[in-house]
Amino acid sequence: MQSKLSDIDLIEQTLAGNQSAYADLVKRHQRFVFTLAMRFTKTREDAEEVAQDSFIKAYRNLQAFAGQSKFTTWLYSIVYTTAMTFLRKRRLDTSSIDDENNFIQVENQNAGFENNMAENKSRSFYLNQAIEQLPADDATIITLFYKGEQSLEEIAVTLGIEPNNVKVKLFRARQRLKEKLVRNLKHEVNELI
């Protein structure tokens, strides 16, 4: 019965004390929240932590949800800020692209990719791989727009920027995604010719 209820109905039930209603909200949105967290953190363990923290923050602040936007927009903005905070706390190590170890790692990844191409021929695989290679901002906008099916306005609310900026960023992210796909699939196309 709970699965037929809208997000707003489940929120109202949760605020009235029905804990299972919030569990249903989590079940409904956990896959996409995890996917979005994964775009930022790049590791499963970190994405799980960000997703869990996001749902806890959403639960604690559920009474603040005003219903002026979709629940998913509100939730994804929590995921975004939680991921940014998580990444800042981790103080990710940066290294030069001239570093010989990085070059060797990239070469090894490319060699591994070529060896696995026969096993991984699906469009989804190549698309997800290309999205993972994008900068976090680009991957987020692509994920929210295409997988989250959010409008430019909803993405603007989620990311805290103007809709026109989202439009420009989405355009540029699509261009970068296309470049990654062309580069990744170049070997595949050559095999077909």
Order of alpha helices (4+ residues) and beta strands (2+ residues): alpha-alpha-alpha-alpha-alpha-alpha-alpha-alpha-alpha
